[in-house]
Amino acid sequence: MKKLLLFALLTSSLFAEAKIYMGLGYSLYNEEYTKSASNVASATDNAIKIKVGYGIREAYAVEFSVDYIEHASVDESPQAGKAKYGFNVALMKAFDWGIYVNPYMKAGFGAGYMDATDSLAYGSFDLGAGLFIPINSSFDVELGYEYKHLSYEKVQNQALAEKNESNVNAGYIGLNVRF
C-alpha cells in the first residue's frame, strides 16, 4: 500500500506543471495528389486550425486539433469553394535547451472528409516540427511545419475505382494560451 501511495505522489508531481492550452492558427496548405504514377495534380489552400492540448511547454504534450481547409477538388481541374475538415491527434516532444525558444517534434494521425458533391473521407499520418516562442507564462507564438500523408477512400463513380493518396506540406503560425 505504501508503494502505491508513493507511486501516486510521484506521478502527480510529474504532472504538477502540466497545463491545458488552446491555440488558433493559420496554415498555408500545399497538397499533391497521386492517382497513378503518371497523373499528379496539386492544390495550395488556406487552412485554419483550432487545437486543445495538455502538457508542458518544455517537455511532452498530447494535442487534439480540428482543421478547416478551404479546399480545391481532387481531379485535375481544381474548383474553389469546397471545404475540407479534419480531426487530428498528436504526441509532442518539446526541448528546453536554455535558449529563448522551445523547439518541438510531433507525430500523430487524423481523419476527416471533403465536403464535395459526394462526401469523401480520408485518414492521415502526420509528422511535424517547429518552435514555441514564449511571450510570458500564459501565451506563446508557435511556428511550425507539418507533413501529412493522406489516404482517401475509393472513388466509386470513376471508370476505374481507385484509392487516391496525397502528400501535404503545411507551414503554420499560431497563438497558444496556457491555463
C-alpha positions in Angstrom: 0.0 0.0 0.0 2.9 2.4 0.8 4.4 1.7 -2.6 1.1 2.5 -4.3 0.8 5.8 -2.4 4.4 6.7 -3.1 3.9 6.0 -6.9 0.7 8.1 -6.9 2.5 11.1 -5.2 5.5 10.8 -7.6 3.2 10.6 -10.7 1.2 13.7 -9.5 4.3 15.7 -9.0 5.5 14.9 -12.6 2.3 16.5 -14.0 2.2 19.4 -11.5 3.5 21.8 -14.1 1.4 20.4 -16.9 -1.2 22.8 -18.3 -4.2 22.8 -20.6 -3.6 25.0 -23.6 -5.7 26.2 -26.5 -4.5 27.6 -29.8 -5.6 29.2 -33.0 -3.6 29.4 -36.1 -3.2 29.7 -39.9 -1.6 27.3 -42.4 -0.6 27.5 -46.0 -1.5 24.0 -47.1 0.1 22.5 -50.3 -1.3 19.2 -51.3 -0.1 17.0 -54.1 -2.5 14.2 -55.2 -1.3 10.9 -56.6 -3.9 9.0 -58.6 -1.4 6.9 -60.6 2.3 7.1 -61.4 1.7 9.4 -64.4 -1.2 11.6 -63.1 -0.4 14.1 -60.4 -2.4 17.2 -59.5 -1.7 19.7 -56.7 -3.5 22.5 -54.9 -2.4 25.2 -52.5 -5.1 26.2 -49.9 -5.6 28.2 -46.8 -6.3 26.4 -43.5 -7.4 27.4 -40.0 -6.6 25.2 -37.1 -8.1 25.2 -33.6 -6.4 23.0 -31.0 -6.5 21.9 -27.4 -3.6 20.2 -25.7 -2.4 19.1 -22.3 1.3 19.1 -21.3 4.4 21.1 -20.5 5.8 23.6 -23.0 9.4 22.3 -22.3 8.5 18.5 -22.3 5.7 16.3 -23.5 2.2 17.1 -24.6 -0.8 15.5 -26.3 -2.7 17.7 -28.7 -6.1 17.4 -30.4 -6.9 19.7 -33.3 -9.6 20.5 -35.8 -8.7 21.8 -39.2 -10.9 23.8 -41.7 -9.3 23.8 -45.2 -10.7 26.0 -48.0 -10.1 23.2 -50.5 -10.0 22.5 -54.2 -11.2 19.3 -55.8 -9.3 16.0 -56.2 -9.5 16.0 -60.1 -7.1 17.7 -62.5 -9.2 20.9 -62.7 -9.3 22.3 -59.2 -12.6 24.1 -58.3 -12.5 26.6 -55.5 -15.2 26.6 -52.8 -15.1 23.0 -51.5 -14.4 22.7 -47.8 -12.3 20.0 -46.1 -12.5 19.2 -42.4 -10.0 17.2 -40.3 -9.6 16.0 -36.7 -6.0 15.2 -35.6 -4.3 13.7 -32.5 -0.6 14.2 -32.0 2.0 13.4 -29.3 4.5 16.3 -29.0 8.0 16.3 -27.5 9.5 19.8 -26.9 13.0 20.6 -25.8 14.3 23.1 -23.3 17.9 23.9 -24.4 18.1 27.1 -22.3 17.5 29.3 -25.3 14.6 31.7 -25.7 12.6 29.3 -28.0 11.5 25.7 -27.3 11.8 23.5 -30.4 9.4 20.6 -30.8 8.7 17.5 -32.8 5.3 15.7 -33.1 3.8 12.7 -34.7 0.1 11.6 -34.9 -2.8 10.6 -37.0 -6.0 12.0 -38.2 -9.3 11.6 -40.1 -11.6 13.9 -42.0 -13.7 14.5 -45.0 -14.0 16.7 -48.0 -17.4 18.3 -48.5 -17.9 17.8 -52.2 -20.9 16.6 -54.2 -20.1 13.1 -52.7 -18.5 13.4 -49.3 -15.0 11.9 -49.5 -13.4 10.6 -46.3 -9.7 10.3 -45.6 -7.2 9.1 -43.0 -3.8 10.7 -42.3 -0.4 10.1 -40.8 1.2 13.3 -39.5 4.7 14.5 -38.7 5.8 17.9 -37.7 8.4 20.2 -36.2 8.5 23.8 -35.0 9.2 26.3 -32.3 7.2 27.6 -29.3 8.2 31.2 -28.7 7.1 32.1 -25.2 5.7 35.6 -24.7 5.0 35.0 -21.0 3.9 32.1 -18.8 0.4 32.0 -20.4 1.0 32.9 -24.0 3.3 31.7 -26.8 3.6 32.0 -30.5 4.0 28.8 -32.5 5.8 28.5 -35.8 5.7 25.0 -37.4 5.9 22.7 -40.4 3.7 19.7 -40.9 3.9 16.8 -43.3 0.8 14.7 -43.8 0.2 11.6 -45.9 -3.5 11.4 -46.7 -5.2 8.3 -47.9 -8.7 8.9 -49.4 -11.5 6.4 -49.6 -12.0 4.7 -53.0 -14.0 6.8 -55.5 -16.7 4.5 -57.0 -18.0 6.8 -59.7 -14.9 6.7 -61.8 -14.4 4.2 -64.6 -11.7 2.5 -62.6 -12.4 2.7 -58.8 -9.1 3.7 -57.3 -7.8 4.8 -54.0 -6.4 8.4 -54.0 -3.5 9.4 -51.9 -1.8 12.7 -51.3 1.2 14.3 -49.6 0.6 17.6 -47.7 3.3 20.2 -46.8 2.0 23.0 -44.5 3.6 26.0 -42.8 1.9 27.0 -39.6 1.8 30.1 -37.4 -0.4 30.4 -34.4 -1.0 31.7 -30.9 -1.4 29.4 -27.8 -3.0 30.3 -24.5 -2.0 28.1 -21.5 -4.2 27.8 -18.4 
